[in-house]
Amino acid sequence: VSAPRNYRKMDTVDIPDSPFKELIAKIMAKLKELHIDSPLLTHPKVLTVEAHRNELETEKFEGEIGFTKSLFLKQKKGKLLLVLARGETKVELKKVAKDVRFANEELLSSVLGVEPGAVTPLALINDVNHQLTVFVDKALHDAPNTTRFCFHPGTNEQTVLLTSADLVKYLKALDYGDYTVIDFAA
């Protein structure tokens, strides 16, 4: 992995002070345990895929970099959903489930331990009761392993880079291997 200017090693000692430092350390430790080598990039807060892309576009990386979005949703019946997609994918919620809407900030905080704008599959490490059903965009799931995708590790002021295989390995390690692949392009 090439090191951009604001690269931080995967050592919890190097994680900048943040209200999410404990979560970030837990995520980075899990990645290390799974032998997933990823830089921890620190950058200004980004709230959209476009802002994330703009912030990192000047960095020099080996291989292709992709951006992602993670949607924390709730069905009318109370079922919680996490949708993971490539940044450019148009996510049609009706393809995911009926009667679905974005979950509120309080629920997001209590289940994943993150704030709006920092929703991430990496925070599933906090969902110890497995309350979420996970959906993965086919374009993200089937991407070649030469593409590394940007995910927030609990805060939208930091980024880790994972291949689709790394993401699947992480999900399986957290007992989320029963995720559903959904083709938003179909």
C-alpha positions in Angstrom: 0.0 0.0 0.0 1.5 3.3 -1.0 1.5 6.0 1.7 -0.2 9.3 0.9 0.9 12.4 2.8 -1.5 11.9 5.8 -1.0 8.2 6.1 -1.2 6.7 9.6 0.0 3.2 10.5 -2.5 0.6 11.7 -1.2 1.1 15.3 -3.8 2.2 17.8 -1.2 4.5 19.4 -1.3 6.6 16.2 -5.0 7.1 16.1 -5.8 10.8 16.5 -7.9 11.9 19.5 -11.5 11.6 18.6 -14.8 10.8 20.4 -14.6 7.6 18.2 -11.1 6.7 19.1 -12.1 3.5 20.9 -14.3 2.4 18.0 -11.6 3.1 15.5 -9.1 1.2 17.6 -11.4 -1.8 17.8 -12.0 -1.7 14.0 -8.3 -1.4 13.2 -7.5 -4.2 15.6 -10.1 -6.5 13.9 -8.6 -5.6 10.5 -5.1 -6.5 11.8 -6.4 -9.7 13.3 -7.9 -10.6 9.9 -4.5 -9.8 8.2 -6.2 -7.0 6.2 -3.5 -4.4 5.6 -5.0 -0.9 5.3 -3.7 2.6 5.8 -5.7 4.8 8.2 -6.1 8.1 6.4 -6.9 11.3 8.3 -8.6 14.2 6.4 -11.1 17.0 7.0 -14.7 15.9 7.7 -16.6 14.8 4.6 -20.3 14.4 4.5 -20.9 13.2 0.9 -19.3 10.8 -1.5 -18.5 13.8 -3.7 -16.7 15.6 -0.9 -14.8 12.4 0.0 -13.7 12.0 -3.6 -12.6 15.6 -3.8 -10.6 15.3 -0.5 -8.7 12.2 -1.6 -8.3 12.9 -5.3 -4.9 14.5 -4.9 -3.5 11.5 -3.0 -1.3 9.0 -4.9 -2.5 5.4 -4.5 -1.4 2.2 -6.1 -4.3 0.8 -8.2 -7.9 2.0 -8.6 -9.7 3.6 -5.7 -13.5 3.4 -5.4 -15.8 5.3 -3.1 -18.8 3.9 -1.2 -21.9 4.8 0.6 -23.6 3.1 3.5 -27.2 3.6 4.3 -28.7 2.8 7.7 -32.4 2.2 7.2 -35.5 1.1 9.1 -38.6 -0.7 7.9 -42.0 0.4 9.2 -42.1 -3.0 11.0 -38.9 -2.1 12.9 -36.4 -4.2 11.0 -33.0 -2.5 10.6 -31.1 -2.6 7.3 -27.6 -1.6 6.2 -27.1 -1.0 2.5 -23.5 -0.9 1.1 -23.0 0.4 -2.4 -20.4 1.9 -4.7 -20.5 5.7 -4.5 -21.8 6.1 -8.0 -24.6 3.6 -7.6 -28.1 4.9 -7.7 -29.7 3.0 -4.7 -33.4 2.4 -5.2 -34.8 1.7 -1.7 -37.8 -0.1 -3.1 -35.4 -2.8 -4.4 -34.2 -3.3 -0.8 -37.5 -3.5 1.0 -41.0 -2.1 1.2 -41.9 0.6 3.7 -38.2 1.6 4.3 -36.8 5.0 5.4 -33.6 6.3 6.9 -33.3 5.5 10.5 -33.0 8.3 13.0 -29.7 9.5 14.6 -30.5 8.1 18.0 -31.0 4.6 16.6 -27.8 4.9 14.5 -25.8 5.9 17.6 -27.3 3.1 19.8 -26.8 0.3 17.2 -23.6 1.2 15.4 -22.1 3.9 17.6 -21.5 6.4 14.8 -23.0 9.7 13.7 -24.8 10.6 10.4 -22.2 10.9 7.6 -20.0 8.2 9.1 -22.2 5.1 8.6 -20.0 2.2 7.8 -20.0 -1.6 7.6 -16.9 -1.5 9.8 -19.1 -0.3 12.7 -21.0 -3.6 12.6 -18.4 -4.6 15.2 -20.7 -2.7 17.6 -23.9 -4.5 16.6 -23.3 -7.3 19.1 -27.0 -8.3 19.0 -27.0 -8.6 15.2 -30.0 -6.3 14.7 -29.0 -5.4 11.1 -29.7 -7.1 7.9 -26.9 -6.3 5.4 -27.3 -5.7 1.6 -24.3 -5.3 -0.6 -24.4 -3.7 -4.1 -23.4 -6.3 -6.7 -21.1 -3.7 -8.3 -19.2 -3.4 -5.0 -19.3 -7.1 -4.2 -18.1 -8.2 -7.6 -15.4 -5.5 -8.1 -11.9 -6.8 -8.9 -9.4 -7.0 -6.1 -7.3 -4.4 -7.8 -9.8 -1.9 -6.6 -9.7 -0.6 -3.0 -12.7 1.1 -1.6 -12.9 3.9 0.9 -14.7 3.2 4.1 -14.9 5.4 7.2 -13.7 3.6 10.4 -16.3 5.2 12.7 -15.7 8.8 11.8 -16.0 10.7 8.6 -12.6 12.4 9.3 -10.8 9.1 8.6 -10.7 6.5 5.8 -9.5 2.9 5.4 -9.1 1.2 2.1 -10.5 -2.3 1.6 -11.0 -4.5 -1.4 -14.3 -6.2 -1.9 -12.7 -9.5 -0.7 -11.5 -7.6 2.5 -15.1 -6.4 3.1 -16.5 -9.9 2.7 -13.9 -11.3 5.0 -14.7 -8.6 7.6 -18.4 -9.2 7.3 -18.0 -13.0 7.7 -15.7 -12.5 10.7 -18.5 -10.6 12.4 -21.0 -13.3 11.6 -22.6 -11.2 8.8 -21.8 -13.7 6.1 -25.5 -14.1 5.3 -25.6 -10.7 3.6 -27.7 -10.3 0.5 -26.1 -9.2 -2.8 -28.5 -6.8 -4.6 -28.1 -5.6 -8.3 -29.1 -2.0 -8.4 -28.1 -1.8 -12.1 -30.7 -4.4 -13.1 
